[in-house]
């Protein structure tokens, strides 16, 4: 149970973090 919870929580957290970092970096480079 712990492994499943950890993987599910890790996936969404990484995706959200990447989404926030990627757009910011792309916008800064575009500017």
PyMOL Python script that loads the backbone (N, CA, C, O; Angstrom):
from pymol import cmd

cmd.read_pdbstr("""\
ATOM      1  N   UNK A   1       0.852  -1.205   0.000  1.00  0.00           N
ATOM      2  CA  UNK A   1       0.000   0.000   0.000  1.00  0.00           C
ATOM      3  C   UNK A   1       0.892   1.262   0.000  1.00  0.00           C
ATOM      4  O   UNK A   1       0.636   2.224  -0.724  1.00  0.00           O
ATOM      5  N   UNK A   2       1.908   1.224   0.807  1.00  0.00           N
ATOM      6  CA  UNK A   2       2.771   2.424   0.893  1.00  0.00           C
ATOM      7  C   UNK A   2       3.453   2.687  -0.460  1.00  0.00           C
ATOM      8  O   UNK A   2       3.553   3.828  -0.910  1.00  0.00           O
ATOM      9  N   UNK A   3       3.919   1.598  -1.096  1.00  0.00           N
ATOM     10  CA  UNK A   3       4.612   1.776  -2.381  1.00  0.00           C
ATOM     11  C   UNK A   3       3.675   2.401  -3.415  1.00  0.00           C
ATOM     12  O   UNK A   3       4.067   3.310  -4.146  1.00  0.00           O
ATOM     13  N   UNK A   4       2.446   1.911  -3.471  1.00  0.00           N
ATOM     14  CA  UNK A   4       1.492   2.441  -4.467  1.00  0.00           C
ATOM     15  C   UNK A   4       1.224   3.922  -4.177  1.00  0.00           C
ATOM     16  O   UNK A   4       1.217   4.753  -5.086  1.00  0.00           O
ATOM     17  N   UNK A   5       1.008   4.229  -2.917  1.00  0.00           N
ATOM     18  CA  UNK A   5       0.708   5.630  -2.560  1.00  0.00           C
ATOM     19  C   UNK A   5       1.905   6.530  -2.906  1.00  0.00           C
ATOM     20  O   UNK A   5       1.740   7.637  -3.418  1.00  0.00           O
ATOM     21  N   UNK A   6       3.094   6.033  -2.616  1.00  0.00           N
ATOM     22  CA  UNK A   6       4.299   6.852  -2.857  1.00  0.00           C
ATOM     23  C   UNK A   6       4.447   7.122  -4.366  1.00  0.00           C
ATOM     24  O   UNK A   6       4.726   8.246  -4.782  1.00  0.00           O
ATOM     25  N   UNK A   7       4.256   6.083  -5.160  1.00  0.00           N
ATOM     26  CA  UNK A   7       4.415   6.257  -6.616  1.00  0.00           C
ATOM     27  C   UNK A   7       3.355   7.215  -7.164  1.00  0.00           C
ATOM     28  O   UNK A   7       3.648   8.086  -7.983  1.00  0.00           O
ATOM     29  N   UNK A   8       2.138   7.039  -6.703  1.00  0.00           N
ATOM     30  CA  UNK A   8       1.055   7.909  -7.234  1.00  0.00           C
ATOM     31  C   UNK A   8       1.295   9.357  -6.800  1.00  0.00           C
ATOM     32  O   UNK A   8       1.079  10.288  -7.576  1.00  0.00           O
ATOM     33  N   UNK A   9       1.738   9.537  -5.570  1.00  0.00           N
ATOM     34  CA  UNK A   9       1.945  10.923  -5.083  1.00  0.00           C
ATOM     35  C   UNK A   9       3.190  11.523  -5.747  1.00  0.00           C
ATOM     36  O   UNK A   9       3.245  12.724  -6.011  1.00  0.00           O
ATOM     37  N   UNK A  10       4.178  10.681  -6.011  1.00  0.00           N
ATOM     38  CA  UNK A  10       5.418  11.199  -6.615  1.00  0.00           C
ATOM     39  C   UNK A  10       5.166  11.624  -8.067  1.00  0.00           C
ATOM     40  O   UNK A  10       5.689  12.640  -8.526  1.00  0.00           O
ATOM     41  N   UNK A  11       4.370  10.844  -8.769  1.00  0.00           N
ATOM     42  CA  UNK A  11       4.113  11.150 -10.202  1.00  0.00           C
ATOM     43  C   UNK A  11       3.418  12.516 -10.350  1.00  0.00           C
ATOM     44  O   UNK A  11       3.918  13.375 -11.075  1.00  0.00           O
ATOM     45  N   UNK A  12       2.304  12.727  -9.694  1.00  0.00           N
ATOM     46  CA  UNK A  12       1.578  13.999  -9.825  1.00  0.00           C
ATOM     47  C   UNK A  12       2.428  15.176  -9.349  1.00  0.00           C
ATOM     48  O   UNK A  12       2.382  16.262  -9.928  1.00  0.00           O
ATOM     49  N   UNK A  13       3.197  14.951  -8.297  1.00  0.00           N
ATOM     50  CA  UNK A  13       4.018  16.065  -7.777  1.00  0.00           C
ATOM     51  C   UNK A  13       5.089  16.443  -8.808  1.00  0.00           C
ATOM     52  O   UNK A  13       5.321  17.625  -9.063  1.00  0.00           O
ATOM     53  N   UNK A  14       5.735  15.439  -9.393  1.00  0.00           N
ATOM     54  CA  UNK A  14       6.799  15.733 -10.369  1.00  0.00           C
ATOM     55  C   UNK A  14       6.199  16.435 -11.595  1.00  0.00           C
ATOM     56  O   UNK A  14       6.763  17.401 -12.109  1.00  0.00           O
ATOM     57  N   UNK A  15       5.060  15.938 -12.045  1.00  0.00           N
ATOM     58  CA  UNK A  15       4.421  16.542 -13.222  1.00  0.00           C
ATOM     59  C   UNK A  15       4.061  17.993 -12.945  1.00  0.00           C
ATOM     60  O   UNK A  15       4.288  18.866 -13.782  1.00  0.00           O
ATOM     61  N   UNK A  16       3.511  18.242 -11.793  1.00  0.00           N
ATOM     62  CA  UNK A  16       3.103  19.623 -11.468  1.00  0.00           C
ATOM     63  C   UNK A  16       4.349  20.514 -11.378  1.00  0.00           C
ATOM     64  O   UNK A  16       4.350  21.644 -11.867  1.00  0.00           O
ATOM     65  N   UNK A  17       5.380  20.004 -10.763  1.00  0.00           N
ATOM     66  CA  UNK A  17       6.609  20.813 -10.609  1.00  0.00           C
ATOM     67  C   UNK A  17       7.221  21.094 -11.996  1.00  0.00           C
ATOM     68  O   UNK A  17       7.650  22.209 -12.290  1.00  0.00           O
ATOM     69  N   UNK A  18       7.244  20.047 -12.834  1.00  0.00           N
ATOM     70  CA  UNK A  18       7.818  20.214 -14.178  1.00  0.00           C
ATOM     71  C   UNK A  18       6.992  21.232 -14.975  1.00  0.00           C
ATOM     72  O   UNK A  18       7.541  22.088 -15.669  1.00  0.00           O
ATOM     73  N   UNK A  19       5.678  21.123 -14.864  1.00  0.00           N
ATOM     74  CA  UNK A  19       4.794  22.033 -15.611  1.00  0.00           C
ATOM     75  C   UNK A  19       5.077  23.484 -15.202  1.00  0.00           C
ATOM     76  O   UNK A  19       5.095  24.378 -16.048  1.00  0.00           O
ATOM     77  N   UNK A  20       5.293  23.709 -13.927  1.00  0.00           N
ATOM     78  CA  UNK A  20       5.526  25.090 -13.455  1.00  0.00           C
ATOM     79  C   UNK A  20       6.922  25.558 -13.842  1.00  0.00           C
ATOM     80  O   UNK A  20       7.123  26.736 -14.136  1.00  0.00           O
ATOM     81  N   UNK A  21       7.873  24.656 -13.842  1.00  0.00           N
ATOM     82  CA  UNK A  21       9.249  25.073 -14.164  1.00  0.00           C
ATOM     83  C   UNK A  21       9.435  25.205 -15.688  1.00  0.00           C
ATOM     84  O   UNK A  21      10.097  26.128 -16.163  1.00  0.00           O
ATOM     85  N   UNK A  22       8.853  24.285 -16.428  1.00  0.00           N
ATOM     86  CA  UNK A  22       9.036  24.298 -17.899  1.00  0.00           C
ATOM     87  C   UNK A  22       8.484  25.604 -18.506  1.00  0.00           C
ATOM     88  O   UNK A  22       9.210  26.299 -19.217  1.00  0.00           O
ATOM     89  N   UNK A  23       7.234  25.940 -18.241  1.00  0.00           N
ATOM     90  CA  UNK A  23       6.643  27.151 -18.823  1.00  0.00           C
ATOM     91  C   UNK A  23       7.424  28.399 -18.421  1.00  0.00           C
ATOM     92  O   UNK A  23       7.593  29.316 -19.225  1.00  0.00           O
ATOM     93  N   UNK A  24       7.887  28.432 -17.211  1.00  0.00           N
ATOM     94  CA  UNK A  24       8.637  29.625 -16.752  1.00  0.00           C
ATOM     95  C   UNK A  24       9.947  29.738 -17.532  1.00  0.00           C
ATOM     96  O   UNK A  24      10.326  30.820 -17.979  1.00  0.00           O
ATOM     97  N   UNK A  25      10.633  28.603 -17.688  1.00  0.00           N
ATOM     98  CA  UNK A  25      11.927  28.644 -18.403  1.00  0.00           C
ATOM     99  C   UNK A  25      11.702  29.005 -19.876  1.00  0.00           C
ATOM    100  O   UNK A  25      12.461  29.786 -20.451  1.00  0.00           O
ATOM    101  N   UNK A  26      10.670  28.440 -20.473  1.00  0.00           N
ATOM    102  CA  UNK A  26      10.393  28.708 -21.897  1.00  0.00           C
ATOM    103  C   UNK A  26      10.045  30.192 -22.079  1.00  0.00           C
ATOM    104  O   UNK A  26      10.499  30.839 -23.023  1.00  0.00           O
ATOM    105  N   UNK A  27       9.237  30.710 -21.163  1.00  0.00           N
ATOM    106  CA  UNK A  27       8.816  32.125 -21.278  1.00  0.00           C
ATOM    107  C   UNK A  27      10.048  33.031 -21.140  1.00  0.00           C
ATOM    108  O   UNK A  27      10.203  34.000 -21.884  1.00  0.00           O
ATOM    109  N   UNK A  28      10.903  32.710 -20.197  1.00  0.00           N
ATOM    110  CA  UNK A  28      12.095  33.561 -19.988  1.00  0.00           C
ATOM    111  C   UNK A  28      12.989  33.511 -21.232  1.00  0.00           C
ATOM    112  O   UNK A  28      13.530  34.532 -21.658  1.00  0.00           O
ATOM    113  N   UNK A  29      13.136  32.317 -21.807  1.00  0.00           N
ATOM    114  CA  UNK A  29      13.999  32.195 -23.002  1.00  0.00           C
ATOM    115  C   UNK A  29      13.363  32.936 -24.181  1.00  0.00           C
ATOM    116  O   UNK A  29      14.056  33.569 -24.977  1.00  0.00           O
ATOM    117  N   UNK A  30      12.043  32.847 -24.278  1.00  0.00           N
ATOM    118  CA  UNK A  30      11.345  33.527 -25.390  1.00  0.00           C
ATOM    119  C   UNK A  30      11.555  35.036 -25.280  1.00  0.00           C
ATOM    120  O   UNK A  30      11.741  35.728 -26.281  1.00  0.00           O
ATOM    121  N   UNK A  31      11.519  35.527 -24.043  1.00  0.00           N
ATOM    122  CA  UNK A  31      11.663  36.983 -23.853  1.00  0.00           C
ATOM    123  C   UNK A  31      13.041  37.390 -24.324  1.00  0.00           C
ATOM    124  O   UNK A  31      13.392  38.569 -24.262  1.00  0.00           O
TER     125      UNK A  31
END
""", "prot")
cmd.dss("prot")
cmd.show_as("cartoon", "prot")
cmd.util.cbc("prot")
cmd.orient("prot")
